[in-house]
Amino acid sequence: MIETVGALDDTLIHDVVPVNKRDLYRSRGKGDCYQNVVAICDFNMMSTLVVAGWEGITHDSRILSDALANPHAQNLNLPSDKYYICDAAYVNIRGFMTPYRNVRYWLGDFKRTRALTNKEKFNNAHTKLRNVIEHDFGVLKARFPILKSMSPFLLVTQ
């Protein structure tokens, strides 16, 4: 039996960076600078891993690969029957379960029509479980508004 133990995702945190590093931290939209933070939480919304400090343009799977190679990130090494739920930006490897690609996924997709195929049913259950990390980020940003608009601390302090 497969057991999911938590959810993994990333979020962008507003960042103030020196002029010579702004291209690395710039977002796709308005041109503001962000750092990419990857986190894992359990289904009680308790954070079990946070990897911060990556440039805003860094791809999610690159950050996860680096975390997996880090010997201090021991809770990423799960037994073969346990998985973290993560979105399609990550690769489907042992310990990390992504949804089926090119199949309905978001909760809104299932409001008018219920899941019909086994892949749609899997994706519907997957998104319901993964929603915990989205909620966790929302609570964190609401509790600590500084994360939405960083004060001008040095990059190392941030």
N, C-alpha and C positions, 0 to 999 in steps of 0.2 A: 504494500500500500504506500502511496506517495503522500507525504505530509508537507504542507507549506508552513514555514515558520515566520514569515514576515514579507515585507514588500520593500523594493529598492527603487529609487528614482533620483533625479537630480532637480535642482532648482537654481535659478540665477539670483545672486545677492548683489545689490548695488555696491559699487566699488569706486574708490577714488584712487587713481593710479598716476604715476609720473607721466609726463607728456611722451617720453620715448617708449612707453609700454602700452599706450592707449590702443594701438591697432590689435594687440593680442586680447585685450579685455572688452573691446567694443562689441555691442550687441548688433543683431541684424536690423533692428528697427530704427529707433530714434538716434542712435549713435552714443547712448549712454554706455558707461563701462560697468561690467559685472564680473564677478568670479563665479565659477561653476562649482556647486557643492553637491556631492552625492551622499545620500543617507540611506540607511536601512532602519526600518522600525518593525517591531512585532505587531501583532494584531490588537494589543492594548495601547498602541501609539507610543510605546517606549522606544526611544532611539537606541539602537545597538551598535551603530557604526556611522561616523560622519567623516567624510574626506573633503576637506575644504582647501581653497587656495589655488585651484586650477583656473587658468585663463578662461574667460567667457566663451571663447570660440572652440575650446577643446571638446571633442566628441565624447559622449557618455561612455561608450565602450572603451575608449582609451583610458579614461579615469578608472573604470572597473578593472581593466587589465593590469594597470599599475598597482591598484589595491590588492589584487590577487597575488601579485609578486612580492608584496610587502610581508615579511615574516611576522610583523606585529599585528596584522589584521587576522587574528586566528579565528574569529567567528565567521569568516568567509569560507572556511574549509568545513563543509557540511558532510555528514554521512550520505551515502549514495541514495537513500530514500527520502531525503529532505531537500526542499527547494525554497528559494526566494522568488516571489512574483515580481517581474519587472516588465517594463513596456518594450515595444518593438525596436527602440533605439539600441537595445542591448542584443547580444548574441545568445542563442539558445544553447547553453552549455550545461554540463553537470552542475547542479546546484542553483541554476537560474532558469526560470521558466518564463518564456515570452509567449505572447498570443500568436495565433495563426495569422499570417500576413494575407492581405487582400480578402479578408473575411470581415463582416460587420463586427465592430468591437465596442464602440462607446455606448454607455448606458442609454443615451438619447436615441441611438439607432434601434433600440428594442422597444421604444414606447408605443409605436403604432403597430408593429408586427413582432410577435414573439420569435425567439430563436427557433429555427426550423431544422437545420442540419446539426450533426454532432460537433462540427467545428464552430458553428455559431453558438451552440450551448456552452462549449468550452470557453470561448471568448467572452460570453456574457458573465459566466462565473468568475473568470479571470479579472475582468474589469471591476467587478464588485469587490473582490479581495484587494486589488491594487489601489482602490479608492482610499484605503487607510493611509497611505503615504501622502497622497494629495491633501487629505484632511489634516494630517500631521504638519505639513508645511504651512497650510493656511493658519492653523492655530499658532504655530511658532512665529509667523510674520505678524499676526494680530497682537500677540503678546509682547513682541519686541519690535516696535515700529522702526527702530534704527536700521533694521535689515532692509527696509524699503528705500531708505535714503541715508546712506552712510555719511557719518561725520568725517571731516578731513583728517583722519588718523593716518599715520604711515601705513604703507601696504602690509608690512610685517605684523603690525598691531591688529589690522583688520582681520 
